């Protein structure tokens, strides 16, 4: 169908409806429909509150082959990261973005630098916007604070997420994103990460690290 024929068809429809497309009443009707759109069916597993939500998130993340640790406060994050790295004989060096929350942490004997695009850091650190308990999924937004490259280039990815930012369902996390960024202000990309990278495309044999990190370690900060 040519561009001209489409234009003609839509013009005929508008004439038949007696609408120009800019009527205030029609715009209000559309805005009201979007604002009051009915919610879809929410699985019972996602309608969970309090400590049960964190328990479900951890169980699902571990089922997806991520490791999860819980710490009482942000002051405990560096010690947990050091313990994790030493336990895997990894260097005590981290690449990260310009995230203000991460930059303010007491890093002790860890060496932290703003990660470059060359992917030379074997361990990357990110601060998640939130997480979804029903599937153990992390939600990260792009930008200088937490560059998307950190989700893919390092072999080991460590992600910090606040317990208060873990929601039950995908519907909830999208509502939080829209509330945080507003119309027209959404980040360029939103990455949903469930476990480390994997693929079974070759010989139906699971291989970790196929398209990104081989290991994903999640630190849940309670307060």
C-alpha positions, 0 to 999 in steps of 0.5 A: 500500500502506497503512502498516498493511498494510506493518506486517502483512506485515513482521510475518508475515515476521518470525514466519515467519523466527522473527526479531525483528530485534534478534538479535545474530547477525543484526546481526553478520552484517550488519556483517560483510557490510558490512565485507567487501563485495567490491570491484567491477571496477576499470578498469586506468586507475585502477590507477596509482601514483606520478607516473603518477597525477598525469599521468593526473589532469592529462590528464583534468582538462585534457581536461575544460577545466580548467587545471592547474599543479603546484608544489613546495610550499605556499609556491609556491601564492600565486605560482602564483595571482598568475601565473594571475590576472595572465595573465587580467587578473583582480583579485588578490583571492580569496574563500575559507572558513575553511580552516586550510591556506589561511589559513596560506599566505604570500599576498604581494600577494594580497588574501584574505578569507573569502567572504560568501554574496552572491557578489561575489567573482569568484574563489573559492579552495578546498582539495580533500579529494582528487581522482580521477585516472581522470576528472580529478575534484576532490572537495570537502566542505562546511563552514565551511572550504570552503563549497559556495557557492564551487563555484558562485558565482564565475566563476573557481574555483581549487582547491588539492589535495595530490598525496598526496590524488589517488587512482586511482578513485572507490572509493578516494576514498569509502574515504578519506572514510569513514576521515576522517569515520567513521560518522555523521560524513560532511559534509552534501554531497560535490561531485565537480567535473570541469572548469568548469560547462558545458551544451549543452542549448540548440541543442546548443552548448557553453556554459561557466559555465552553472551555475557557474564559467566557469573552473577552475584546479587547483593540485597541491601536490607536498609 
